[in-house]
C-alpha cells in the first residue's frame, strides 16, 4: 500500500518547487511501494532539477513502461518524447533517436494525437539544429509551432519559438530569430511554461543574445533567469549555468570582483550536479584568469571547458597570443571561425582581427573587420558597434592610416563607454594614444595612456598593463601573475620571505621563486627596486 502521506507531501513539494524535498519523498515512495506513471514523471523532473540526469532517465523510462501497461498511449508518447530531449542534453544522441522514433510511432497510430503530434517532433528538430542543418530545423520548428497554435498549447508553442528563433539566428536571419525569442521570453514572463522547459528556454535564448553582441537582451533575460533561480533555493540544474552567464556579463561591465564570485559559484554548482555548466563555468574562469594574467590557471580552465565538446574560443586563442604562441593562436582561431555557424563566427571576429594583426596578416584582419561592419548593418546593437569600431581602429593602425585610426578609436571609446564596458574602453584608449603619438601629439597621447592605465590598475588587468608599458616604453618587462602581484605588494611593506609566506600560506621557497620571477620580468635585482616599482606604478 502506497503511503498517501508521503506521496501527497511529495506532490505538494513539486507544486511548491521544493525540489530536494520532493525528490526525497517521491524516491522514498518509489523504493517502498512503487509509483504510478504520472508520479514517476514528477520524480524524473525533480531528479533532473536536482542535478541527477541518470535518475531522471530511469524514472522516465519507468513512466513510459507504466503508461504502456495501463494502455495510456498519450502518456507513453509524452514520456518517450521527454526522454529523447533529455538524452540530447546529456549527449546520448543514439538513444535519443531511438526514443524519438518510439514516440513518433505511437503518435502515428493515434487517431487524434493533438499537440503530441508536435511535441514528439521536438527532439528530431533539435537534432537537426545541433547538426547544422538549419534550413531543415527552421521548417521543422515552423510545423511544430503551427500544431501548437492550432491546439492551443502555449508551452509547446514557446518551446517551438525557442527552436525556431535559434535556427533563424544560426542561419544568419538574426532579426527574424530574435522576434521569436522575444515572444518566447514574453511567455516565460507570463508563467506559461513549466519549470524544466523554462530553464532550457531561458539559457538557450541568452546564449544567442551573447553571441549576437546583444547586451541589452542578454542582461534583461539573465535578470529573468537569476530571479527564476533565486525563487527555487533547492534548484541545482541551471543554477551553475546562470552564474556562468552572469560572470561573463560582469566581465564586460568591468565588475571583475563580482565576476570572480559568480565564477566560483558556477564551479561549485557544476560540482554539485549542474552538468549544463560544464562549458560555461570553466570557460569564464579561464577568461577571468587570462585577463588578470594568471595564464597557467587560464590554460587549465580552458582545457576543462574543451572537455565538454564545445571549443573554448576565442579565449584559448587569445591566451596563446598572450603567451607568444602567435602561430598557434592564428591556426586555432582560423579553424574555429571557419567551422562556425554565422552567429558564432561573428562572435569570434574581434579576436580574429587581433590575432591576424599580431601574425602580420593585415589582409585577413581587414576581411574580418569588413564582416563585422556588414553584421553591424544587418543587426545593429551598441555592443556590436563598439566591437566593430575597436577592431577597425586596430586594423587602421596596422595599415599606418593614423588619422583614420584616431577617429575610429575615438568612436570606439564612445561606444564602449555607452555600454559601460571599461576594460574594452581602456583598450580603445590605448589605440587612440598610439595614433595620437604617431601624428606628433605626445601630450594628448599620454592623457589617453594614463586613463587606460588607471582602468587596468583598478581591474587588476596585469597583461594589459604590461602591454601598455611596452607601448609607452617603460620598463615593465613582463606580465605579473595575480600571485606575483600579491608578493610584490607585500615586499613593498618590508616583510621578509617568511613573513610573506605566512601571510599567503606559502613556503619560503615558493616566495623566493615568485621573487625571482618578478625580478626577471621587471628587469630589477633588489627588493628596494621592487618596492620602488610598486609605488611608481600605483600598486600600493
C-alpha positions in Angstrom: 0.0 0.0 0.0 1.4 3.4 -1.0 1.8 5.8 1.8 -0.6 8.6 0.9 1.0 11.0 3.4 4.5 10.7 1.7 3.0 10.7 -1.8 0.8 13.7 -1.1 3.7 15.5 0.5 5.9 14.8 -2.5 3.3 16.1 -4.9 2.9 19.2 -2.8 6.6 19.8 -2.7 6.7 19.6 -6.5 3.9 22.1 -6.7 5.8 24.4 -4.4 9.1 23.9 -6.3 10.9 22.4 -3.3 12.9 20.1 -5.4 15.1 18.4 -2.8 12.1 17.6 -0.6 10.1 16.3 -3.5 13.0 14.2 -4.7 13.4 12.6 -1.3 9.8 12.0 -0.7 8.9 10.6 -4.1 12.1 8.4 -4.2 11.1 7.0 -0.8 7.7 6.1 -2.0 9.1 4.6 -5.2 11.6 2.4 -3.3 9.0 1.2 -0.8 5.8 0.9 -2.8 6.4 2.0 -6.4 4.9 5.0 -8.2 2.2 5.4 -10.8 3.3 6.6 -14.2 2.3 10.3 -13.6 4.2 10.3 -10.3 7.3 8.8 -12.0 7.2 11.7 -14.3 7.2 14.0 -11.3 10.2 12.1 -9.9 12.0 12.5 -13.2 11.5 16.2 -13.1 12.8 16.5 -9.5 15.8 14.4 -10.3 16.8 16.5 -13.3 16.3 19.7 -11.4 18.4 18.4 -8.6 21.3 17.6 -10.9 20.7 13.8 -11.3 20.2 13.2 -15.0 20.7 9.5 -14.9 18.0 9.1 -12.2 15.7 11.3 -14.4 16.2 8.9 -17.4 15.5 5.9 -15.2 12.3 7.4 -13.8 11.1 8.5 -17.3 11.8 5.0 -18.7 9.7 3.6 -15.8 6.9 6.1 -16.6 7.0 5.1 -20.2 6.6 1.4 -19.4 3.9 2.1 -16.8 1.9 4.2 -19.3 2.1 1.4 -21.9 1.0 -1.2 -19.3 -2.0 1.0 -18.5 -2.9 1.4 -22.1 -2.2 5.2 -21.9 -0.6 5.7 -25.3 -0.6 9.5 -24.9 1.3 9.3 -21.7 3.8 6.8 -23.2 4.4 9.2 -26.2 4.9 12.1 -23.8 7.4 10.2 -21.7 9.3 9.0 -24.8 9.4 12.5 -26.2 10.9 13.9 -23.0 13.4 11.0 -22.9 14.5 11.9 -26.4 15.0 15.6 -25.4 16.8 14.9 -22.2 19.2 12.4 -23.8 20.2 15.1 -26.3 21.0 17.4 -23.3 23.2 14.6 -21.9 25.0 13.9 -25.3 23.4 10.5 -25.8 22.3 11.1 -29.4 21.9 7.4 -30.4 19.4 6.6 -27.7 17.7 10.0 -28.2 17.0 8.9 -31.8 15.6 5.6 -30.6 13.2 7.2 -28.1 12.1 9.8 -30.6 11.3 7.1 -33.1 9.2 5.3 -30.4 7.3 8.4 -29.6 6.6 9.2 -33.2 5.5 5.6 -33.9 3.0 5.8 -31.0 1.6 9.1 -32.1 1.4 8.0 -35.7 -1.1 5.3 -34.6 -3.3 7.7 -32.6 -6.4 8.9 -34.4 -6.3 12.3 -32.7 -2.9 13.0 -31.1 -3.5 16.7 -30.7 -0.4 18.7 -29.6 1.5 15.5 -29.0 2.0 15.4 -32.8 4.1 18.4 -32.5 5.9 17.6 -29.2 7.3 14.3 -30.3 9.0 16.1 -33.2 10.9 18.4 -31.0 13.8 16.1 -30.4 14.4 15.4 -34.1 14.2 19.1 -34.8 16.7 19.9 -32.0 19.0 17.2 -33.5 18.8 18.9 -36.9 19.7 22.2 -35.4 22.6 20.7 -33.5 23.9 19.0 -36.6 24.0 22.4 -38.5 21.0 21.6 -40.7 19.4 25.0 -40.0 17.1 25.1 -43.1 15.6 21.7 -42.1 15.4 22.8 -38.5 13.6 26.0 -39.4 11.0 24.0 -41.4 10.5 21.5 -38.6 10.0 24.1 -35.9 7.6 26.1 -38.0 5.5 23.0 -38.4 5.6 22.3 -34.6 4.7 25.9 -33.9 1.7 25.6 -36.3 0.5 22.5 -34.5 0.9 24.1 -31.0 -1.0 27.2 -32.0 -3.8 25.1 -33.6 -4.1 23.0 -30.4 -3.8 26.0 -28.1 -0.7 24.5 -26.3 1.2 27.6 -25.1 4.1 25.7 -23.6 4.8 23.8 -26.8 4.4 27.0 -28.8 7.1 28.6 -26.6 9.4 25.7 -26.9 8.9 25.8 -30.7 9.6 29.5 -30.8 12.9 28.9 -29.0 13.9 26.3 -31.6 12.7 28.4 -34.5 14.5 31.5 -33.1 17.8 29.8 -32.6 17.5 28.2 -36.1 16.9 31.5 -37.8 19.7 33.2 -35.8 22.2 30.4 -36.8 21.1 30.6 -40.4 22.0 34.3 -40.5 18.4 35.6 -40.1 19.1 37.1 -36.7 16.4 39.9 -36.8 13.6 37.3 -37.5 15.1 34.9 -35.0 15.1 37.4 -32.1 11.4 38.2 -32.8 10.7 34.5 -32.0 13.0 34.6 -28.9 11.3 37.8 -27.7 7.9 36.0 -27.9 9.3 33.0 -26.0 10.6 35.3 -23.3 7.2 37.0 -23.0 5.6 33.6 -22.5 8.2 32.8 -19.8 7.5 36.1 -18.0 3.7 35.4 -18.2 4.2 32.0 -16.5 3.0 29.9 -19.4 5.8 27.3 -19.1 6.7 24.6 -16.6 9.9 24.8 -14.6 12.1 22.4 -16.7 11.4 23.9 -20.1 11.6 27.4 -18.5 15.3 26.8 -17.7 16.0 25.4 -21.1 14.4 28.3 -22.9 16.0 31.0 -20.8 19.5 29.6 -21.1 19.1 28.9 -24.8 17.9 32.3 -25.6 20.6 34.1 -23.5 23.4 32.2 -25.3 22.2 33.6 -28.7 21.9 37.1 -27.3 25.5 36.9 -26.1 26.8 35.6 -29.4 24.9 38.3 -31.2 26.5 41.1 -29.1 23.0 42.0 -27.8 23.9 43.1 -24.4 20.5 44.6 -23.7 18.6 41.4 -24.3 21.3 39.3 -22.6 21.2 41.5 -19.5 17.4 41.5 -19.3 17.0 37.8 -19.9 19.8 37.0 -17.4 17.8 39.0 -14.9 14.8 36.8 -15.5 17.0 33.7 -15.1 18.5 34.9 -11.9 15.1 35.7 -10.5 13.8 32.3 -11.5 16.7 30.5 -9.9 16.5 32.6 -6.7 12.9 31.7 -6.3 13.8 28.0 -6.1 16.5 27.6 -3.4 16.6 23.8 -3.8 17.3 24.1 -7.6 20.6 22.8 -8.8 20.1 22.4 -12.6 20.6 25.7 -14.5 21.9 27.5 -11.3 25.6 27.0 -12.3 24.9 27.9 -15.9 23.1 31.1 -14.6 26.2 32.1 -12.6 28.5 31.4 -15.5 26.3 33.6 -17.8 26.2 36.3 -15.2 30.0 36.2 -14.8 30.5 36.8 -18.5 28.3 39.9 -18.4 30.0 41.2 -15.3 33.4 40.9 -17.0 32.1 43.1 -19.8 30.7 45.6 -17.3 34.1 45.8 -15.5 32.8 44.2 -12.3 35.6 41.7 -12.1 35.4 41.1 -8.3 31.7 40.2 -8.7 32.5 38.1 -11.8 35.1 36.2 -9.7 32.4 35.4 -7.1 30.0 34.4 -9.8 32.6 32.1 -11.4 33.3 30.4 -8.1 29.6 29.8 -7.6 29.2 28.5 -11.1 32.0 26.0 -10.5 30.5 25.0 -7.2 27.1 24.4 -8.7 28.7 22.4 -11.5 30.4 20.2 -9.0 27.0 19.9 -7.2 25.4 18.5 -10.3 24.5 21.2 -12.8 26.0 19.5 -15.8 24.8 22.3 -18.1 27.6 24.4 -16.6 30.2 22.0 -17.9 31.4 24.6 -20.5 30.4 27.9 -19.1 31.8 27.6 -15.6 35.4 26.7 -16.5 35.4 28.9 -19.6 34.5 32.0 -17.6 37.1 31.1 -15.0 39.6 30.9 -17.9 38.6 34.3 -19.2 38.9 36.0 -15.8 42.3 34.3 -15.2 43.6 35.3 -18.6 42.6 38.9 -18.2 44.3 39.0 -14.8 47.5 37.4 -16.1 47.1 34.0 -14.3 47.9 32.2 -17.5 48.6 28.7 -16.1 45.2 28.7 -14.4 43.6 30.1 -17.6 45.0 27.3 -19.7 43.9 24.6 -17.3 40.4 26.1 -17.2 40.1 26.3 -21.0 41.3 22.7 -21.2 38.5 21.6 -18.8 35.9 23.7 -20.9 37.1 21.9 -24.0 36.4 18.6 -22.5 32.7 19.5 -22.7 32.8 19.1 -26.5 32.5 22.8 -27.1 35.6 24.8 -28.1 36.9 27.2 -25.5 37.1 30.0 -28.1 38.1 32.8 -28.5 39.6 32.7 -25.1 42.1 29.9 -25.7 43.5 31.5 -28.9 43.8 34.9 -27.1 45.7 33.1 -24.4 48.1 31.6 -26.9 48.6 35.1 -28.3 49.4 36.5 -24.8 51.9 33.7 -24.3 53.7 34.5 -27.5 52.3 31.4 -29.4 51.2 33.6 -32.3 51.2 31.0 -35.0 49.2 28.5 -32.8 46.7 31.3 -32.0 46.3 32.1 -35.6 45.8 28.4 -36.6 43.2 27.8 -33.9 41.1 30.9 -34.4 41.1 30.4 -38.1 39.9 26.8 -37.7 37.2 27.7 -35.2 35.9 30.6 -37.3 35.9 28.5 -40.5 33.8 25.8 -38.9 31.4 28.0 -37.0 27.8 29.0 -37.9 27.3 32.6 -38.8 26.5 34.0 -35.4 29.3 32.1 -33.7 31.7 33.2 -36.4 30.7 36.8 -35.8 31.4 36.5 -32.1 34.9 35.3 -32.9 35.8 38.1 -35.4 37.2 40.6 -32.9 39.7 38.0 -31.8 40.4 37.1 -35.4 41.3 40.7 -36.1 43.6 41.0 -33.1 45.4 37.7 -33.8 45.8 38.2 -37.6 47.4 41.6 -37.0 49.8 40.1 -34.5 50.6 37.4 -37.0 51.2 40.1 -39.7 48.3 39.2 -42.0 46.7 42.5 -42.3 44.6 41.4 -45.3 42.9 38.7 -43.2 42.3 41.2 -40.4 40.8 43.6 -42.9 38.4 40.9 -44.2 37.3 40.1 -40.7 36.6 43.8 -40.0 34.5 44.1 -43.1 32.5 41.1 -41.9 31.9 42.8 -38.6 30.9 46.0 -40.2 28.4 44.2 -42.5 26.9 42.4 -39.5 26.5 45.8 -37.8 24.4 47.0 -40.7 22.2 43.9 -40.6 21.6 43.6 -36.9 22.8 46.8 -35.1 23.4 46.7 -31.4 25.5 49.1 -29.3 27.9 46.3 -28.2 28.5 45.2 -31.8 29.0 48.8 -32.8 31.7 49.1 -30.2 33.4 45.8 -31.1 33.4 46.7 -34.8 34.8 50.2 -34.2 37.6 48.8 -31.9 38.6 46.2 -34.4 38.5 48.7 -37.3 40.8 51.1 -35.4 43.2 48.2 -34.7 43.4 47.5 -38.5 43.8 51.1 -39.5 46.7 51.4 -37.0 48.3 48.3 -38.5 47.9 49.8 -42.0 49.5 53.1 -40.9 46.4 55.2 -41.5 46.8 57.2 -38.3 44.3 59.9 -38.8 41.6 57.4 -39.7 42.7 55.2 -36.8 42.4 58.1 -34.3 38.9 59.0 -35.5 37.8 55.3 -35.3 39.4 54.7 -32.0 37.6 57.7 -30.5 34.3 56.4 -31.9 35.1 53.0 -30.2 35.8 54.8 -26.9 32.5 56.5 -27.0 30.7 53.2 -28.0 32.4 51.2 -25.2 31.6 53.9 -22.7 28.0 53.9 -23.8 27.6 50.2 -22.9 29.6 50.7 -19.6 32.5 48.4 -20.7 35.6 50.0 -19.1 38.2 47.3 -19.9 37.5 47.4 -23.7 37.1 51.2 -23.5 40.6 51.4 -22.0 42.0 49.2 -24.7 40.4 51.6 -27.3 42.1 54.5 -25.4 45.5 52.7 -25.9 44.7 52.6 -29.7 43.8 56.3 -29.7 47.0 57.1 -27.8 49.2 55.2 -30.3 47.5 57.1 -33.1 48.0 60.5 -31.4 51.6 59.8 -30.7 52.2 58.8 -34.3 50.8 62.1 -35.5 53.0 64.1 -33.1 50.5 64.8 -30.3 52.5 63.3 -27.5 50.8 65.1 -24.6 47.3 64.1 -25.8 48.5 60.5 -26.2 49.8 60.5 -22.6 46.3 61.5 -21.4 44.8 58.5 -23.2 47.5 56.2 -21.9 47.1 57.5 -18.3 43.3 57.0 -18.5 43.7 53.5 -19.8 46.3 52.7 -17.1 44.0 53.8 -14.3 41.3 51.4 -15.6 43.7 48.5 -15.9 45.1 49.1 -12.5 41.6 49.2 -10.9 40.7 45.9 -12.6 43.9 44.1 -11.9 44.4 43.6 -15.7 48.1 42.8 -15.4 48.7 41.7 -19.1 47.0 44.9 -20.4 49.3 46.9 -18.0 52.3 45.1 -19.4 51.2 45.7 -23.0 50.6 49.4 -22.2 54.0 49.7 -20.5 55.7 48.3 -23.6 53.8 50.8 -25.8 54.9 53.6 -23.6 58.4 52.4 -23.4 58.5 51.9 -19.7 60.5 49.2 -18.0 57.6 46.8 -17.3 59.3 43.7 -19.0 56.7 41.0 -18.4 53.2 40.3 -17.1 53.0 39.5 -13.5 50.5 36.9 -12.3 48.0 37.7 -9.6 50.1 35.8 -7.1 53.3 37.7 -8.1 51.4 41.0 -7.6 50.4 39.9 -4.1 54.0 39.1 -3.3 55.3 42.4 -4.8 52.8 44.4 -2.7 53.9 42.6 0.5 57.6 43.1 -0.4 56.9 46.8 -0.6 55.7 46.7 3.1 59.1 45.4 4.2 58.0 41.8 5.0 60.6 39.1 4.8 60.1 36.0 2.7 59.0 34.1 5.8 56.5 36.9 6.7 55.1 36.9 3.1 54.8 33.1 3.2 52.9 33.2 6.5 50.6 35.9 5.1 49.9 34.0 1.9 50.2 30.4 3.2 53.2 29.7 1.1 56.6 28.2 1.8 59.7 30.5 1.9 61.0 28.6 -1.1 57.9 29.3 -3.1 58.1 33.0 -2.1 61.7 33.1 -3.3 60.7 31.6 -6.6 58.0 34.2 -7.1 60.5 37.0 -6.3 62.9 35.6 -8.8 60.2 35.7 -11.5 59.3 39.2 -10.5 62.9 40.4 -10.7 63.3 38.8 -14.1 60.1 40.2 -15.6 60.7 43.7 -14.3 64.5 43.8 -15.0 65.4 44.6 -11.4 67.8 43.0 -8.9 66.8 44.1 -5.4 63.9 44.3 -3.0 64.4 48.1 -2.9 63.9 48.3 -6.6 60.8 46.1 -6.4 59.4 48.4 -3.7 60.1 51.5 -5.8 58.4 49.9 -8.8 55.3 49.1 -6.8 55.0 52.7 -5.6 55.8 54.2 -9.1 53.1 52.0 -10.7 50.4 52.6 -8.1 50.3 49.0 -6.8 50.4 50.1 -3.2 
